[in-house]
C-alpha cells in the first residue's frame, strides 16, 4: 500500500470514527468480530476489559506467513477507501454482503470515502 492510499484510508476511518453513522458502525462491529478471532490481532486490556485492537506487525499468520499491517482496528475497521483493507482478506464477505453488492449481484463496487 502506498503512502497516499494509507493517508486516505486513515482520514476516511478517522472521519467515520469521530462522526459515527449507524450503517458504518454495523459494518465495523462485524469487522471487529472477525478481528477478534484472527491470529494477527493484538489486544490491549484495560481494567474493565479490552481497550484496543491492533492488526499487529508482531504477529504472523501461521498458514500464509502474512504479518499484520499495524493499523488500529477502531480506525481501519471504519475505513472504506480501500476495497480490501484486511491483509488476510477476512473482511471480504462483510464487504460483499453489506456494502459492495450491486443490485444486479455483479462484482462489488469500489468503496470510497464518499459513501453514505
Ligand atoms: S488481518 Fe484482517 S482480520 Fe486479522 S486483525 Fe488484521 S484486519 Fe483484522
Backbone and ligand atoms as CSV (ligand in chain L), in Angstrom:
chain,resi,resn,atom,element,x,y,z
A,1,UNK,N,N,0.849,-1.191,0.000
A,1,UNK,CA,C,0.000,0.000,0.000
A,1,UNK,C,C,0.886,1.242,0.000
A,2,UNK,N,N,0.595,2.171,-0.895
A,2,UNK,CA,C,1.430,3.356,-0.926
A,2,UNK,C,C,0.963,4.389,0.098
A,3,UNK,N,N,1.800,5.408,0.283
A,3,UNK,CA,C,1.543,6.394,1.330
A,3,UNK,C,C,0.231,7.132,1.106
A,4,UNK,N,N,-0.046,7.465,-0.158
A,4,UNK,CA,C,-1.289,8.178,-0.470
A,4,UNK,C,C,-2.513,7.364,-0.023
A,5,UNK,N,N,-2.513,6.084,-0.380
A,5,UNK,CA,C,-3.648,5.237,-0.009
A,5,UNK,C,C,-3.751,5.085,1.502
A,6,UNK,N,N,-2.590,4.975,2.161
A,6,UNK,CA,C,-2.596,4.849,3.608
A,6,UNK,C,C,-3.213,6.083,4.252
A,7,UNK,N,N,-2.772,7.255,3.798
A,7,UNK,CA,C,-3.281,8.501,4.377
A,7,UNK,C,C,-4.776,8.647,4.105
A,8,UNK,N,N,-5.196,8.360,2.874
A,8,UNK,CA,C,-6.628,8.463,2.550
A,8,UNK,C,C,-7.451,7.488,3.390
A,9,UNK,N,N,-6.907,6.285,3.592
A,9,UNK,CA,C,-7.615,5.304,4.394
A,9,UNK,C,C,-7.753,5.739,5.842
A,10,UNK,N,N,-6.683,6.308,6.393
A,10,UNK,CA,C,-6.725,6.776,7.787
A,10,UNK,C,C,-7.695,7.945,7.922
A,11,UNK,N,N,-7.675,8.861,6.977
A,11,UNK,CA,C,-8.592,10.002,7.033
A,11,UNK,C,C,-10.039,9.520,6.971
A,12,UNK,N,N,-10.294,8.569,6.086
A,12,UNK,CA,C,-11.648,8.036,5.952
A,12,UNK,C,C,-12.089,7.349,7.251
A,13,UNK,N,N,-11.214,6.494,7.786
A,13,UNK,CA,C,-11.554,5.780,9.016
A,13,UNK,C,C,-11.694,6.705,10.201
A,14,UNK,N,N,-10.818,7.687,10.303
A,14,UNK,CA,C,-10.889,8.632,11.426
A,14,UNK,C,C,-12.156,9.478,11.329
A,15,UNK,N,N,-12.499,9.872,10.121
A,15,UNK,CA,C,-13.733,10.644,9.951
A,15,UNK,C,C,-14.943,9.849,10.404
A,16,UNK,N,N,-14.970,8.586,10.033
A,16,UNK,CA,C,-16.095,7.739,10.433
A,16,UNK,C,C,-16.051,7.392,11.920
A,17,UNK,N,N,-14.853,7.448,12.511
A,17,UNK,CA,C,-14.734,7.214,13.953
A,17,UNK,C,C,-15.320,8.395,14.734
A,18,UNK,N,N,-14.997,9.608,14.307
A,18,UNK,CA,C,-15.451,10.796,15.045
A,18,UNK,C,C,-16.886,11.191,14.699
A,19,UNK,N,N,-17.311,10.882,13.481
A,19,UNK,CA,C,-18.676,11.218,13.055
A,19,UNK,C,C,-19.378,9.915,12.695
A,20,UNK,N,N,-19.896,9.271,13.692
A,20,UNK,CA,C,-20.392,7.901,13.519
A,20,UNK,C,C,-21.778,7.858,12.881
A,21,UNK,N,N,-21.925,6.851,12.011
A,21,UNK,CA,C,-23.195,6.623,11.333
A,21,UNK,C,C,-23.603,5.177,11.584
A,22,UNK,N,N,-24.873,4.934,11.816
A,22,UNK,CA,C,-25.316,3.579,12.165
A,22,UNK,C,C,-24.920,2.502,11.164
A,23,UNK,N,N,-25.016,2.791,9.868
A,23,UNK,CA,C,-24.701,1.744,8.887
A,23,UNK,C,C,-23.217,1.388,8.920
A,24,UNK,N,N,-22.375,2.390,9.105
A,24,UNK,CA,C,-20.938,2.131,9.169
A,24,UNK,C,C,-20.580,1.432,10.476
A,25,UNK,N,N,-21.228,1.817,11.562
A,25,UNK,CA,C,-20.955,1.153,12.839
A,25,UNK,C,C,-21.334,-0.329,12.788
A,26,UNK,N,N,-22.391,-0.642,12.080
A,26,UNK,CA,C,-22.806,-2.050,11.958
A,26,UNK,C,C,-21.735,-2.856,11.223
A,27,UNK,N,N,-21.182,-2.279,10.171
A,27,UNK,CA,C,-20.115,-2.961,9.433
A,27,UNK,C,C,-18.863,-3.064,10.293
A,28,UNK,N,N,-18.551,-1.984,10.998
A,28,UNK,CA,C,-17.387,-2.004,11.887
A,28,UNK,C,C,-17.515,-3.137,12.917
A,29,UNK,N,N,-18.665,-3.284,13.510
A,29,UNK,CA,C,-18.849,-4.330,14.529
A,29,UNK,C,C,-18.633,-5.717,13.934
A,30,UNK,N,N,-19.058,-5.913,12.703
A,30,UNK,CA,C,-18.830,-7.209,12.062
A,30,UNK,C,C,-17.357,-7.429,11.769
A,31,UNK,N,N,-16.704,-6.382,11.306
A,31,UNK,CA,C,-15.265,-6.497,11.057
A,31,UNK,C,C,-14.521,-6.786,12.362
A,32,UNK,N,N,-14.867,-6.062,13.422
A,32,UNK,CA,C,-14.197,-6.251,14.707
A,32,UNK,C,C,-14.385,-7.685,15.216
A,33,UNK,N,N,-15.576,-8.217,15.045
A,33,UNK,CA,C,-15.827,-9.593,15.477
A,33,UNK,C,C,-14.899,-10.565,14.751
A,34,UNK,N,N,-14.647,-10.305,13.471
A,34,UNK,CA,C,-13.720,-11.141,12.704
A,34,UNK,C,C,-12.302,-10.972,13.230
A,35,UNK,N,N,-11.911,-9.735,13.485
A,35,UNK,CA,C,-10.558,-9.463,14.004
A,35,UNK,C,C,-10.319,-10.169,15.337
A,36,UNK,N,N,-11.335,-10.228,16.158
A,36,UNK,CA,C,-11.172,-10.838,17.491
A,36,UNK,C,C,-10.782,-12.311,17.406
A,37,UNK,N,N,-11.058,-12.942,16.277
A,37,UNK,CA,C,-10.715,-14.354,16.118
A,37,UNK,C,C,-9.463,-14.549,15.262
A,38,UNK,N,N,-8.784,-13.457,14.909
A,38,UNK,CA,C,-7.673,-13.518,13.959
A,38,UNK,C,C,-6.334,-13.688,14.676
A,39,UNK,N,N,-5.429,-14.491,14.117
A,39,UNK,CA,C,-4.113,-14.668,14.754
A,39,UNK,C,C,-3.234,-13.418,14.693
A,40,UNK,N,N,-3.605,-12.433,13.884
A,40,UNK,CA,C,-2.780,-11.228,13.767
A,40,UNK,C,C,-3.166,-10.131,14.750
A,41,UNK,N,N,-4.282,-10.284,15.418
A,41,UNK,CA,C,-4.745,-9.197,16.282
A,41,UNK,C,C,-3.988,-9.176,17.614
A,42,UNK,N,N,-3.726,-7.958,18.082
A,42,UNK,CA,C,-3.124,-7.760,19.394
A,42,UNK,C,C,-4.119,-6.957,20.226
A,43,UNK,N,N,-4.475,-7.487,21.374
A,43,UNK,CA,C,-5.478,-6.862,22.219
A,43,UNK,C,C,-4.794,-6.189,23.400
A,44,UNK,N,N,-5.159,-4.944,23.645
A,44,UNK,CA,C,-4.681,-4.254,24.846
A,44,UNK,C,C,-5.812,-4.257,25.864
A,45,UNK,N,N,-5.511,-4.799,27.034
A,45,UNK,CA,C,-6.531,-4.913,28.073
A,45,UNK,C,C,-6.476,-3.720,29.017
A,46,UNK,N,N,-7.622,-3.221,29.422
A,46,UNK,CA,C,-7.733,-2.208,30.458
A,46,UNK,C,C,-8.368,-2.823,31.689
A,47,UNK,N,N,-8.616,-2.025,32.713
A,47,UNK,CA,C,-9.194,-2.567,33.951
A,47,UNK,C,C,-10.588,-3.159,33.762
A,48,UNK,N,N,-11.314,-2.676,32.749
A,48,UNK,CA,C,-12.678,-3.160,32.527
A,48,UNK,C,C,-12.810,-4.026,31.277
A,49,UNK,N,N,-11.675,-4.495,30.747
A,49,UNK,CA,C,-11.738,-5.324,29.551
A,49,UNK,C,C,-10.895,-4.733,28.433
A,50,UNK,N,N,-11.032,-5.270,27.220
A,50,UNK,CA,C,-10.220,-4.801,26.090
A,50,UNK,C,C,-10.459,-3.324,25.792
A,51,UNK,N,N,-9.364,-2.596,25.542
A,51,UNK,CA,C,-9.494,-1.175,25.200
A,51,UNK,C,C,-9.054,-0.886,23.769
A,52,UNK,N,N,-8.268,-1.787,23.188
A,52,UNK,CA,C,-7.924,-1.560,21.782
A,52,UNK,C,C,-7.537,-2.870,21.106
A,53,UNK,N,N,-7.725,-2.854,19.787
A,53,UNK,CA,C,-7.358,-3.994,18.945
A,53,UNK,C,C,-6.496,-3.453,17.808
A,54,UNK,N,N,-5.345,-4.078,17.617
A,54,UNK,CA,C,-4.431,-3.657,16.555
A,54,UNK,C,C,-4.113,-4.863,15.680
A,55,UNK,N,N,-4.080,-4.645,14.375
A,55,UNK,CA,C,-3.631,-5.669,13.426
A,55,UNK,C,C,-2.103,-5.648,13.495
A,56,UNK,N,N,-1.528,-6.451,14.356
A,56,UNK,CA,C,-0.152,-6.251,14.804
A,56,UNK,C,C,0.921,-6.753,13.836
A,57,UNK,N,N,1.928,-5.901,13.651
A,57,UNK,CA,C,3.087,-6.296,12.843
A,57,UNK,C,C,3.942,-7.333,13.573
A,58,UNK,N,N,3.678,-7.532,14.865
A,58,UNK,CA,C,4.431,-8.520,15.646
A,58,UNK,C,C,3.896,-9.938,15.417
A,59,UNK,N,N,2.709,-10.021,14.851
A,59,UNK,CA,C,2.078,-11.330,14.677
A,59,UNK,C,C,2.099,-11.769,13.214
A,60,UNK,N,N,2.227,-13.071,13.028
A,60,UNK,CA,C,2.291,-13.659,11.682
A,60,UNK,C,C,1.245,-14.758,11.558
A,61,UNK,N,N,0.534,-14.734,10.451
A,61,UNK,CA,C,-0.438,-15.792,10.204
A,61,UNK,C,C,0.302,-17.100,9.932
A,62,UNK,N,N,0.045,-18.150,10.688
A,62,UNK,CA,C,0.806,-19.390,10.518
A,62,UNK,C,C,0.602,-20.071,9.169
A,63,UNK,N,N,-0.519,-19.845,8.529
A,63,UNK,CA,C,-0.788,-20.509,7.245
A,63,UNK,C,C,-0.159,-19.788,6.066
A,64,UNK,N,N,-0.193,-18.453,6.073
A,64,UNK,CA,C,0.259,-17.690,4.905
A,64,UNK,C,C,1.597,-16.990,5.111
A,65,UNK,N,N,2.008,-16.813,6.365
A,65,UNK,CA,C,3.226,-16.060,6.648
A,65,UNK,C,C,3.035,-14.554,6.567
A,66,UNK,N,N,1.794,-14.114,6.366
A,66,UNK,CA,C,1.499,-12.676,6.268
A,66,UNK,C,C,1.493,-12.059,7.661
A,67,UNK,N,N,2.115,-10.866,7.757
A,67,UNK,CA,C,2.130,-10.139,9.025
A,67,UNK,C,C,0.999,-9.124,9.056
A,68,UNK,N,N,0.658,-8.669,10.252
A,68,UNK,CA,C,-0.338,-7.612,10.402
A,68,UNK,C,C,0.177,-6.308,9.821
A,69,UNK,N,N,-0.742,-5.385,9.571
A,69,UNK,CA,C,-0.378,-4.111,8.931
A,69,UNK,C,C,-0.051,-3.025,9.947
A,70,UNK,N,N,-0.325,-3.261,11.212
A,70,UNK,CA,C,-0.029,-2.261,12.244
A,70,UNK,C,C,-1.156,-1.278,12.495
A,71,UNK,N,N,-2.281,-1.456,11.827
A,71,UNK,CA,C,-3.379,-0.491,11.952
A,71,UNK,C,C,-4.236,-0.750,13.185
A,72,UNK,N,N,-4.730,0.342,13.741
A,72,UNK,CA,C,-5.700,0.283,14.830
A,72,UNK,C,C,-7.058,-0.062,14.224
A,73,UNK,N,N,-7.699,-1.087,14.750
A,73,UNK,CA,C,-8.949,-1.549,14.154
A,73,UNK,C,C,-10.071,-0.532,14.342
A,74,UNK,N,N,-10.013,0.292,15.381
A,74,UNK,CA,C,-11.028,1.341,15.552
A,74,UNK,C,C,-11.092,2.255,14.334
A,75,UNK,N,N,-9.923,2.515,13.737
A,75,UNK,CA,C,-9.867,3.385,12.558
A,75,UNK,C,C,-10.003,2.567,11.281
A,76,UNK,N,N,-9.160,1.539,11.171
A,76,UNK,CA,C,-9.175,0.712,9.952
A,76,UNK,C,C,-10.540,0.073,9.709
A,77,UNK,N,N,-11.164,-0.356,10.765
A,77,UNK,CA,C,-12.460,-1.019,10.640
A,77,UNK,C,C,-13.572,-0.109,10.178
A,78,UNK,N,N,-13.305,1.199,10.207
A,78,UNK,CA,C,-14.306,2.172,9.745
A,78,UNK,C,C,-13.887,2.834,8.430
A,79,UNK,N,N,-12.819,2.328,7.833
A,79,UNK,CA,C,-12.332,2.901,6.581
A,79,UNK,C,C,-12.867,2.119,5.394
A,80,UNK,N,N,-13.309,2.865,4.380
A,80,UNK,CA,C,-13.847,2.228,3.181
A,80,UNK,C,C,-13.139,2.723,1.930
A,81,UNK,N,N,-11.970,3.306,2.117
A,81,UNK,CA,C,-11.231,3.811,0.966
A,81,UNK,C,C,-10.669,2.662,0.136
A,82,UNK,N,N,-10.116,1.656,0.816
A,82,UNK,CA,C,-9.558,0.503,0.112
A,82,UNK,C,C,-10.635,-0.557,-0.088
A,83,UNK,N,N,-10.677,-1.206,-1.255
A,83,UNK,CA,C,-11.657,-2.279,-1.447
A,83,UNK,C,C,-11.461,-3.444,-0.484
A,84,UNK,N,N,-10.232,-3.731,-0.126
A,84,UNK,CA,C,-9.988,-4.854,0.787
A,84,UNK,C,C,-8.823,-4.513,1.718
A,85,UNK,N,N,-9.101,-3.787,2.773
A,85,UNK,CA,C,-8.004,-3.342,3.639
A,85,UNK,C,C,-7.468,-4.410,4.588
A,86,UNK,N,N,-8.168,-5.531,4.743
A,86,UNK,CA,C,-7.693,-6.580,5.659
A,86,UNK,C,C,-6.573,-7.369,4.980
A,87,UNK,N,N,-5.390,-7.460,5.599
A,87,UNK,CA,C,-4.258,-8.167,4.970
A,87,UNK,C,C,-4.555,-9.630,4.653
A,88,UNK,N,N,-5.433,-10.254,5.397
A,88,UNK,CA,C,-5.769,-11.665,5.161
A,88,UNK,C,C,-7.081,-11.827,4.393
A,89,UNK,N,N,-7.643,-10.713,3.933
A,89,UNK,CA,C,-8.908,-10.730,3.176
A,89,UNK,C,C,-10.044,-11.375,3.954
A,90,UNK,N,N,-9.985,-11.252,5.270
A,90,UNK,CA,C,-11.034,-11.853,6.092
A,90,UNK,C,C,-12.318,-11.027,6.124
A,91,UNK,N,N,-12.222,-9.792,5.681
A,91,UNK,CA,C,-13.420,-8.942,5.699
A,91,UNK,C,C,-14.202,-9.041,4.404
A,92,UNK,N,N,-13.761,-9.876,3.506
A,92,UNK,CA,C,-14.348,-9.915,2.176
A,92,UNK,C,C,-15.862,-10.141,2.197
A,93,UNK,N,N,-16.308,-11.082,2.987
A,93,UNK,CA,C,-17.736,-11.394,2.998
A,93,UNK,C,C,-18.555,-10.240,3.551
A,94,UNK,N,N,-17.990,-9.530,4.526
A,94,UNK,CA,C,-18.700,-8.362,5.056
A,94,UNK,C,C,-18.861,-7.331,3.955
A,95,UNK,N,N,-17.779,-7.127,3.195
A,95,UNK,CA,C,-17.843,-6.166,2.091
A,95,UNK,C,C,-18.935,-6.566,1.115
A,96,UNK,N,N,-18.896,-7.813,0.678
A,96,UNK,CA,C,-19.824,-8.243,-0.363
A,96,UNK,C,C,-21.272,-8.143,0.104
A,97,UNK,N,N,-21.503,-8.611,1.319
A,97,UNK,CA,C,-22.877,-8.703,1.781
A,97,UNK,C,C,-23.450,-7.372,2.230
A,98,UNK,N,N,-22.606,-6.527,2.797
A,98,UNK,CA,C,-23.143,-5.333,3.429
A,98,UNK,C,C,-22.994,-4.055,2.630
A,99,UNK,N,N,-21.901,-3.908,1.897
A,99,UNK,CA,C,-21.710,-2.611,1.263
A,99,UNK,C,C,-21.293,-2.693,-0.192
A,100,UNK,N,N,-20.884,-3.859,-0.672
A,100,UNK,CA,C,-20.311,-3.881,-2.004
A,100,UNK,C,C,-21.212,-4.433,-3.078
A,101,UNK,N,N,-22.284,-5.116,-2.706
A,101,UNK,CA,C,-23.059,-5.814,-3.727
A,101,UNK,C,C,-23.982,-4.848,-4.472
A,102,UNK,N,N,-23.878,-4.894,-5.779
A,102,UNK,CA,C,-24.784,-4.098,-6.590
A,102,UNK,C,C,-26.139,-4.787,-6.644
A,103,UNK,N,N,-27.127,-4.052,-7.095
A,103,UNK,CA,C,-28.469,-4.628,-7.171
A,103,UNK,C,C,-28.534,-5.806,-8.123
A,104,UNK,N,N,-27.665,-5.810,-9.137
A,104,UNK,CA,C,-27.700,-6.907,-10.095
A,104,UNK,C,C,-26.809,-8.079,-9.687
A,105,UNK,N,N,-26.263,-8.032,-8.460
A,105,UNK,CA,C,-25.431,-9.101,-7.905
A,105,UNK,C,C,-24.123,-9.320,-8.663
A,106,UNK,N,N,-23.661,-8.312,-9.391
A,106,UNK,CA,C,-22.370,-8.438,-10.061
A,106,UNK,C,C,-21.258,-8.096,-9.073
A,107,UNK,N,N,-20.065,-7.922,-9.597
A,107,UNK,CA,C,-18.901,-7.684,-8.739
A,107,UNK,C,C,-19.129,-6.506,-7.796
A,108,UNK,N,N,-18.518,-6.565,-6.595
A,108,UNK,CA,C,-18.668,-5.448,-5.663
A,108,UNK,C,C,-18.125,-4.158,-6.259
A,109,UNK,N,N,-18.761,-3.070,-5.897
A,109,UNK,CA,C,-18.270,-1.775,-6.319
A,109,UNK,C,C,-17.040,-1.413,-5.507
A,110,UNK,N,N,-16.233,-0.489,-6.052
A,110,UNK,CA,C,-15.092,0.012,-5.294
A,110,UNK,C,C,-15.611,0.979,-4.244
A,111,UNK,N,N,-15.122,0.829,-3.041
A,111,UNK,CA,C,-15.608,1.654,-1.947
A,111,UNK,C,C,-14.826,2.949,-1.886
A,112,UNK,N,N,-15.488,4.007,-1.621
A,112,UNK,CA,C,-14.804,5.287,-1.496
A,112,UNK,C,C,-15.261,5.966,-0.217
A,113,UNK,N,N,-14.558,7.024,0.126
A,113,UNK,CA,C,-14.908,7.749,1.341
A,113,UNK,C,C,-16.149,8.610,1.132
A,114,UNK,N,N,-16.715,8.585,-0.070
A,114,UNK,CA,C,-17.877,9.423,-0.332
A,114,UNK,C,C,-19.191,8.682,-0.070
A,115,UNK,N,N,-19.083,7.441,0.429
A,115,UNK,CA,C,-20.289,6.692,0.702
A,115,UNK,C,C,-21.143,7.390,1.749
A,116,UNK,N,N,-22.434,7.098,1.696
A,116,UNK,CA,C,-23.369,7.430,2.735
A,116,UNK,C,C,-23.549,8.867,2.993
L,1,LIG,S1,S,-5.647,-9.481,9.319
L,1,LIG,FE1,FE,-7.704,-8.679,8.988
L,1,LIG,S2,S,-8.986,-9.800,10.439
L,1,LIG,FE2,FE,-6.869,-10.041,11.110
L,1,LIG,S3,S,-6.548,-8.390,12.604
L,1,LIG,FE3,FE,-5.854,-7.643,10.601
L,1,LIG,S4,S,-7.633,-6.558,9.740
L,1,LIG,FE4,FE,-8.385,-7.888,11.426
